[in-house]
C-alpha cells in the first residue's frame, strides 16, 4: 500500500513515543511507574491505530 509523507510522519511520531514508554517500563521493571508506562504504551498504540485509520479515510493520496 502506498502512503503519503504525512502518514509516515504520524506513524513515526507515535512509534517513537511507544519505544520511549516501553523502554522505561523495561528499565524499571517492578516499579509502579513501569506498570503505568506499559499501560500508556498500549494506549498510545491504540491511539496510533485510530489516527492512522482516520488519516486513511480522509487523505486523498492514501485512500
KASULQUI-V625345 format. One record per pair of residues at least 6 apart in sequence whose ideal C-beta (glycine too) atoms are under 7 Angstrom apart, sorted by the first residue. I is the first residue (numbers start at 1). J is the second residue. D is the distance in Angstrom with one decimal. If there is no record, write none. Layout:
# KASULQUI-V625345
I,J,D + I,J,D
This chain:
# KASULQUI-V625345
3,62,5.0 + 4,59,6.0 + 4,61,4.2 + 4,62,5.3 + 6,55,6.8 + 6,59,6.9 + 7,52,6.7 + 7,55,5.7 + 7,59,7.0 + 7,62,5.6 + 10,51,5.8 + 10,52,6.3 + 10,55,6.1 + 11,48,6.9 + 11,52,6.3 + 14,44,6.2 + 14,48,3.7 + 14,51,7.0 + 17,44,5.2 + 18,41,5.2 + 18,44,5.4 + 18,45,5.8 + 21,37,4.6 + 21,40,5.2 + 21,41,3.8 + 21,44,6.6 + 22,41,5.0 + 24,34,6.8 + 24,37,4.5 + 25,34,4.4 + 25,37,4.2 + 25,38,4.2 + 25,41,6.8 + 28,34,4.2 + 55,62,6.7 + 56,62,5.2 + 56,63,5.4 + 57,63,6.3
